């Protein structure tokens, strides 16, 4: 009998012994006045003996892994009979009726303790099984703790990354806003210069005429991404005629679909080894485009 079983069987045995002694004493004292005391003793021993016999048979069936409702019912009947004897004696006693009534529940309590002991035995596990269960539970707790730590670490890392990205984005936004503000002021200055009457005449006087007797309007430069260009050099003697330059510009422009922009065309024109001034190249672009 292991320590766990002892914790439940000892209270049940003690409660049963006390209940049998009380039942025998009450039967002898109560019935001894109406019949000879040996007869009362036999009656008391009969009640206790029947209760003990059914209890022993129940324990034998439990040890075999079996159960009998009939035997259990008989055992509870003896328990109720013993409790009834104690209650009847308490109600008819002239002295200490409350004390006898207070112990009248002991037979029922003893049967309940034996029921608890039976349930304990049916659910009891060996030390090996309990050790395996504890190991499984500890492993599950370890895995849960590792998973929580991993999630917290990933959350902290993601928070740090988002903070860094947000700060970098804020810096980029501030730089872009400052650049846009500077370009806006410069563009406004150019627009004012172009729209000014005296400034407009001065600027248009230095531009080339596309059509005879017509003064072209000075256009603002394109505001967008810029690309580094080679140092501007004046063509002493154009390597290409206007017709050959037009043909070459048109071929480069239509080398892809859709047609290339002027900046892309100019980049490929110079990358292919050709040479022409920016003025002549833009004039050729306007003619073919």
Rosetta blueprint (number, residue, H / E / L):
1 X L
2 X L
3 X H
4 X H
5 X H
6 X H
7 X H
8 X H
9 X H
10 X H
11 X H
12 X H
13 X H
14 X H
15 X H
16 X H
17 X H
18 X H
19 X H
20 X H
21 X H
22 X H
23 X H
24 X H
25 X H
26 X H
27 X H
28 X H
29 X H
30 X H
31 X H
32 X L
33 X L
34 X L
35 X L
36 X L
37 X H
38 X H
39 X H
40 X H
41 X H
42 X H
43 X H
44 X H
45 X H
46 X H
47 X H
48 X H
49 X H
50 X H
51 X H
52 X H
53 X H
54 X H
55 X H
56 X H
57 X H
58 X H
59 X H
60 X H
61 X H
62 X H
63 X H
64 X L
65 X L
66 X L
67 X L
68 X L
69 X H
70 X H
71 X H
72 X H
73 X H
74 X H
75 X H
76 X H
77 X H
78 X H
79 X H
80 X H
81 X H
82 X H
83 X H
84 X H
85 X H
86 X H
87 X H
88 X H
89 X H
90 X H
91 X H
92 X H
93 X L
94 X L
95 X L
96 X L
97 X H
98 X H
99 X H
100 X H
101 X H
102 X H
103 X L
104 X L
105 X L
106 X H
107 X H
108 X H
109 X H
110 X H
111 X H
112 X H
113 X H
114 X H
115 X H
116 X H
117 X H
118 X H
119 X H
120 X H
121 X H
122 X H
123 X H
124 X L
125 X L
126 X L
127 X H
128 X H
129 X H
130 X H
131 X H
132 X H
133 X H
134 X H
135 X H
136 X H
137 X H
138 X H
139 X H
140 X H
141 X H
142 X H
143 X H
144 X H
145 X H
146 X H
147 X H
148 X H
149 X H
150 X H
151 X H
152 X H
153 X H
154 X H
155 X H
156 X H
157 X H
158 X H
159 X H
160 X H
161 X H
162 X H
163 X H
164 X H
165 X H
166 X H
167 X H
168 X H
169 X H
170 X H
171 X H
172 X H
173 X H
174 X H
175 X H
176 X H
177 X H
178 X H
179 X H
180 X H
181 X H
182 X H
183 X H
184 X H
185 X H
186 X H
187 X H
188 X H
189 X H
190 X H
191 X H
192 X H
193 X H
194 X H
195 X H
196 X L
197 X H
198 X H
199 X H
200 X H
201 X H
202 X H
203 X H
204 X H
205 X L
206 X L
207 X L
208 X L
209 X L
210 X L
211 X L
212 X L
213 X L
214 X L
215 X L
216 X L
217 X L
218 X L
219 X L
220 X L
221 X L
222 X L
223 X L
224 X L
225 X L
226 X L
227 X L
228 X L
229 X L
230 X L
231 X L
232 X L
233 X L
234 X L
235 X L
236 X L
237 X L
238 X L
239 X L
240 X L
241 X L
242 X H
243 X H
244 X H
245 X H
246 X H
247 X H
248 X H
249 X H
250 X H
251 X H
252 X H
253 X H
254 X L
255 X L
256 X L
257 X L
258 X L
259 X L
260 X L
261 X L
262 X H
263 X H
264 X H
265 X H
266 X H
267 X H
268 X H
269 X H
270 X H
271 X H
272 X L
273 X L
274 X L
275 X L
276 X L
277 X L
278 X H
279 X H
280 X H
281 X H
282 X H
283 X H
284 X H
285 X H
286 X H
287 X H
288 X H
289 X L
